[in-house]
Amino acid sequence: MEKLSRRNLLKLSGAGALLGSLGTALQEASAQGLETYEVQLPENTIYSSCLQCNTGCPIKVKLYEGVASKIDGNPLSPWTFHPHLPMNTDVTTLAKVDGALCPKGQAGIQTAYDPYRIRRVLKRAGPRGSGKWEEIPFHQAVKEIVEGGRLFAHLGDERVYPGLKELWALKDPEVMARMAQAVRAIWAEKDRQKKKVLVEKFKEDFKDHLHALIDPDHPDLGPKNNQVVFAWGRLKAGRSDFIRWFFSQSFGTVNLHGHTTVCQGSMYFIGKAMSEQPTFDASGKLSWSGGAKFYWQADLSKARFVVFVGANVFEGNYGPPLRVGWITERASKGELEYAIVDPRAQKAVKGASRWIAPKPGHDAAIAMGVIRLLMEWGKIDSKFLSAANKAAAKAIGESSWTNATWLVKLKDGKPERLLRASDLGLAKPKAKVGDKEVELDAPVVLHLGQPVAFNPNDEVQAVFGDLWVNTTLGGIPVKSALQLIKEEAFRHRVRTWAAFAGVEEEDIRFLAEKMAQYGKKAVVDVHRGASQHTNGFYNCFAWFTVNALLGNLDHQGGSVQPSTYDITGGRAGGPFPLSKLHPKPLTPFGISLIRHETKYEDTTLFEGFPAKRPWYPHASDVYQEILPSAAQGYPYPIKILFHYMGSPAYALPGGQEQIRAMLDPDKIPLIVAFDIVVGETYLYADYIIPDLSYLERWEFQGSHPSIIWKVQPVRQPAIPPIPEEVEVFGQKMPICLESFLLALAEHLGLPGAGPRGFANGMPFTHPDHFYLKLAANLAFGEKADGSDALPEADERELAVFRQARRHLPPSVFEEQRWREAVGDESLFRRTVYLLNRGGRFQEFAKAYAQGDLVANRYARQVNLFLEKQALSLNPMTGKPYWPLPAYFLPYRDVLGNPLRDPGYGLTLLTHRSILQTKSRTVSNYWLLAIKPENEILVSALDAERLGLKEGQWVKVVSATNPKGEWDLGPFGRKPMVGKVKVVQGMRPGCVSFALGWGHWAYGASDLVINGQRLKGDPRRGQGIHANAAMRLDPYLKDMALTDVVGGSVVFYETRVNLLPV
């Protein structure tokens, strides 16, 4: 046939040709011409994983003369191809099939080849935030950061800056482990006087090591090692393991903190609370552990009705290439109905059965109304909820179970804790704890009216409980957890719940009717819109409880969890078990800078309520706390902050306070950043270490609950590195995070690096030595006998593997070094097979087990009563945390006081555009060509009321930012001014802007480097970024509003005005 040119393609479509004819023509053209299309050849393709957003779609990078020329989806991946191809697909065939990818993913080339990329180490040449830098040699930066000294004397700054050498104070693993044990004993002692005695004993026992502590009178602060903090923005497995290897195991700091609470922290931490598992110690005492920082999402491949709550499912939500196709295809066939709960009419509203626009932060009121109706109608899954332990779940064909029937002891009419066998003098069940058979002080249910103590983890003796219990046993008033939830839901009528949420009663009834109709194939899919409020923990708890009441956990079409293949070698005792590879690991201890997973009342710092700042006994990675806590010096001053691929100044509400915290070196002496450009936050660093983009480095992306298959995408080097090369441990490598940490280890003499850096005697002198071992673990699989291993690559595949990397320099790809890192030839070939496919992906059909369950299951207990919360105190109020799903009013300070802000009449929201990802995609000009700037969305009713017109410029002001501007310190000021876009699809009283625009760094403004001005590109500064208008907490004054239970920073509650300019 005639070659299918662009002109002929347009002829076919313009003439109204049948799709079948067009498809045939394309297939024939493919058959004739594809083999000569160089970027579609396997030897010109490297498979990796995107990081333009956190979805992390597996990708194929198509190379032309060693340059990335096109990025598409990996067809082996369920993210981007449906149904995805099997792992045994030949690499030649694989290269010809492209998966879907969103605009950001395809524009990732421009992230890698950004002209503002940093290639050499930058050291500030003026005050922090001045925008003045000088390039310095890599090893000079290493030496200065290790040794400290008068690092900025040439600028007239005579401060003596600390170095890592002086802070690596406690080096002995055995001493550190004993100190940690002693601190746990101090925390366990509840009597304050006895606690003081234990502190004195600690000081005597460790008198030869007190010099290594931050404060010997408060040994639970830990060693001076803790005054080194490593914080990060977007970080994935592999790299996170690399960082922990050096900063935790080698250096011994407890302060490694991520960014979870800026995303949807409260949703993660209610998932952690609901997944805590009951365990028993050698005395039979019940406690809780093993909770996973995770959440559930809907299985969209089989669900019949989905409620998306605060989930922008067509533009985010893990992620559009996967979920949009499922939703649109199945909805168009009548197989799926869905509703949207969101104050803004997102794109998915077009195909929804209903759009419900609640008042921001009142999501739980809708959930409580739904719970009431399901209970009233008898439409909860009583059979599922009655199963009290593992054996009972198995007996009824379920994989998970709840504590819905467990009895709760009441005090003054309020839930205090779970009832125990010892409370009633019941016979205690026996079980093995370690090698010893122990009588368990077990929880209790009422079964047919009789109290029964039972082992929740028993796999043989099934125990079922009565659902509705409100009685007195042995003089103790008790209720079942489900009874307590019912009482919460029945506290108000449905019309009242609707009024609280600002929706119609009929909206709640519609949701409940659909859930009752579809049962286990009805599911609630919650995301950050419900989470990022002062009451976000309980918003998400209420909605996840709806899923539990429907009994849809682990069911096809129900609530599902993510599932990943192991890279650490732990599950199979694989070839390189990471937990056993460090030759001299430290076990860090002490209170962290952000006071996470520690009870304030147990520590030596306890001084009554409220505490100086919130503590987070049930959360971690509280991003907004890192810089303000460091600047305040609470619970102790830090000395060096390392910060990786993050931008709290841009990404966090109230970001101007994050900037203020960084300005004074007397508060945070040294700031070292790792990134590919000079971004909004790292303007205020002392040093910036150039890093590798996601197309140049190693990581293991993991998965999301939206993926029902077991997967593990591999991010691997696809293009030559942009930063310069250096030599560390005699090996050439690009300047990057890894080379810098290896150089720090070399200069400081840290264990766990060098010619015998691994415990097995293998060298650790190059990043490849670490990452190839993780890849080999992944290729080996999760069965000790090797039966789960991938096939060996044959000679053809080895040749393709080698040829596809011919453009990479030896500092990145040297086959002999890669072989030696793995060691075994057979294992190396299996690793090649893995890397030739960009990861490991379960076969399509294997995600669906026989029957109604998914193959990759949560398969554990789900808590509807949170005893761990009930037994700890809110450090700001001194009251126990509420342990049940409930509706709490939003817009509160950390003390729980309501905020009013009279005179400010609009509620500020944010939303996601598929064309930007917060702080890191503004360099993608293909995306800016589509949408050069964002706007402030205003409802048509509000626009008319306020006299605002389409395209009018307005300034955003609030009670804590009445000037409506960013205070950037020495870098100047930036007004929060944007254009109005009048829309019908917005709840009146709310306004919103999309994140990702309105930059003042990342190439948007001029910098001075080596005395020469580097001009900024004004295109990167267009649009508005209004985070600085978001409400600061009036008690703390230096941080945005925060959910003190789940840790979320608040995006969706601030009252603002729009002032015409």
Secondary structure as GFF3:
##gff-version 3
##sequence-region A 1 1061
A	DSSP	alpha_helix	6	14	.	.	.	ID=ss1
A	DSSP	alpha_helix	19	33	.	.	.	ID=ss2
A	DSSP	three_ten_helix	34	36	.	.	.	ID=ss3
A	DSSP	three_ten_helix	38	40	.	.	.	ID=ss4
A	DSSP	three_ten_helix	42	44	.	.	.	ID=ss5
A	DSSP	beta_strand	45	49	.	.	.	ID=ss6
A	DSSP	beta_strand	58	64	.	.	.	ID=ss7
A	DSSP	beta_strand	67	73	.	.	.	ID=ss8
A	DSSP	alpha_helix	91	95	.	.	.	ID=ss9
A	DSSP	alpha_helix	103	106	.	.	.	ID=ss10
A	DSSP	alpha_helix	108	112	.	.	.	ID=ss11
A	DSSP	beta_strand	121	124	.	.	.	ID=ss12
A	DSSP	beta_strand	132	136	.	.	.	ID=ss13
A	DSSP	alpha_helix	138	147	.	.	.	ID=ss14
A	DSSP	three_ten_helix	153	155	.	.	.	ID=ss15
A	DSSP	alpha_helix	164	167	.	.	.	ID=ss16
A	DSSP	alpha_helix	173	188	.	.	.	ID=ss17
A	DSSP	alpha_helix	192	205	.	.	.	ID=ss18
A	DSSP	three_ten_helix	207	212	.	.	.	ID=ss19
A	DSSP	three_ten_helix	219	221	.	.	.	ID=ss20
A	DSSP	three_ten_helix	224	227	.	.	.	ID=ss21
A	DSSP	beta_strand	228	232	.	.	.	ID=ss22
A	DSSP	alpha_helix	239	244	.	.	.	ID=ss23
A	DSSP	pi_helix	245	251	.	.	.	ID=ss24
A	DSSP	beta_strand	256	257	.	.	.	ID=ss25
A	DSSP	alpha_helix	260	263	.	.	.	ID=ss26
A	DSSP	alpha_helix	265	274	.	.	.	ID=ss27
A	DSSP	beta_strand	277	280	.	.	.	ID=ss28
A	DSSP	beta_strand	286	289	.	.	.	ID=ss29
A	DSSP	beta_strand	297	298	.	.	.	ID=ss30
A	DSSP	beta_strand	305	309	.	.	.	ID=ss31
A	DSSP	alpha_helix	320	332	.	.	.	ID=ss32
A	DSSP	beta_strand	337	341	.	.	.	ID=ss33
A	DSSP	three_ten_helix	347	351	.	.	.	ID=ss34
A	DSSP	beta_strand	354	356	.	.	.	ID=ss35
A	DSSP	alpha_helix	363	376	.	.	.	ID=ss36
A	DSSP	alpha_helix	382	386	.	.	.	ID=ss37
A	DSSP	alpha_helix	390	395	.	.	.	ID=ss38
A	DSSP	beta_strand	401	402	.	.	.	ID=ss39
A	DSSP	beta_strand	407	411	.	.	.	ID=ss40
A	DSSP	beta_strand	414	418	.	.	.	ID=ss41
A	DSSP	alpha_helix	421	424	.	.	.	ID=ss42
A	DSSP	beta_strand	430	433	.	.	.	ID=ss43
A	DSSP	beta_strand	436	439	.	.	.	ID=ss44
A	DSSP	beta_strand	444	447	.	.	.	ID=ss45
A	DSSP	beta_strand	450	453	.	.	.	ID=ss46
A	DSSP	beta_strand	470	473	.	.	.	ID=ss47
A	DSSP	beta_strand	476	480	.	.	.	ID=ss48
A	DSSP	alpha_helix	481	489	.	.	.	ID=ss49
A	DSSP	alpha_helix	494	501	.	.	.	ID=ss50
A	DSSP	alpha_helix	505	518	.	.	.	ID=ss51
A	DSSP	three_ten_helix	519	521	.	.	.	ID=ss52
A	DSSP	beta_strand	522	526	.	.	.	ID=ss53
A	DSSP	alpha_helix	528	531	.	.	.	ID=ss54
A	DSSP	alpha_helix	536	550	.	.	.	ID=ss55
A	DSSP	beta_strand	559	560	.	.	.	ID=ss56
A	DSSP	beta_strand	563	564	.	.	.	ID=ss57
A	DSSP	three_ten_helix	578	580	.	.	.	ID=ss58
A	DSSP	three_ten_helix	600	602	.	.	.	ID=ss59
A	DSSP	alpha_helix	623	632	.	.	.	ID=ss60
A	DSSP	beta_strand	640	644	.	.	.	ID=ss61
A	DSSP	alpha_helix	648	651	.	.	.	ID=ss62
A	DSSP	alpha_helix	655	662	.	.	.	ID=ss63
A	DSSP	beta_strand	670	675	.	.	.	ID=ss64
A	DSSP	three_ten_helix	682	684	.	.	.	ID=ss65
A	DSSP	beta_strand	687	690	.	.	.	ID=ss66
A	DSSP	beta_strand	699	700	.	.	.	ID=ss67
A	DSSP	beta_strand	710	715	.	.	.	ID=ss68
A	DSSP	beta_strand	725	728	.	.	.	ID=ss69
A	DSSP	beta_strand	731	734	.	.	.	ID=ss70
A	DSSP	alpha_helix	737	748	.	.	.	ID=ss71
A	DSSP	alpha_helix	767	780	.	.	.	ID=ss72
A	DSSP	alpha_helix	795	804	.	.	.	ID=ss73
A	DSSP	alpha_helix	815	822	.	.	.	ID=ss74
A	DSSP	alpha_helix	825	835	.	.	.	ID=ss75
A	DSSP	beta_strand	839	841	.	.	.	ID=ss76
A	DSSP	three_ten_helix	844	847	.	.	.	ID=ss77
A	DSSP	beta_strand	861	862	.	.	.	ID=ss78
A	DSSP	alpha_helix	867	870	.	.	.	ID=ss79
A	DSSP	beta_strand	906	911	.	.	.	ID=ss80
A	DSSP	alpha_helix	925	930	.	.	.	ID=ss81
A	DSSP	beta_strand	936	939	.	.	.	ID=ss82
A	DSSP	alpha_helix	940	946	.	.	.	ID=ss83
A	DSSP	beta_strand	953	958	.	.	.	ID=ss84
A	DSSP	beta_strand	965	967	.	.	.	ID=ss85
A	DSSP	three_ten_helix	969	971	.	.	.	ID=ss86
A	DSSP	beta_strand	973	975	.	.	.	ID=ss87
A	DSSP	beta_strand	977	983	.	.	.	ID=ss88
A	DSSP	beta_strand	990	994	.	.	.	ID=ss89
A	DSSP	beta_strand	1007	1009	.	.	.	ID=ss90
A	DSSP	beta_strand	1012	1014	.	.	.	ID=ss91
A	DSSP	three_ten_helix	1018	1021	.	.	.	ID=ss92
A	DSSP	three_ten_helix	1027	1029	.	.	.	ID=ss93
A	DSSP	beta_strand	1055	1060	.	.	.	ID=ss94
###
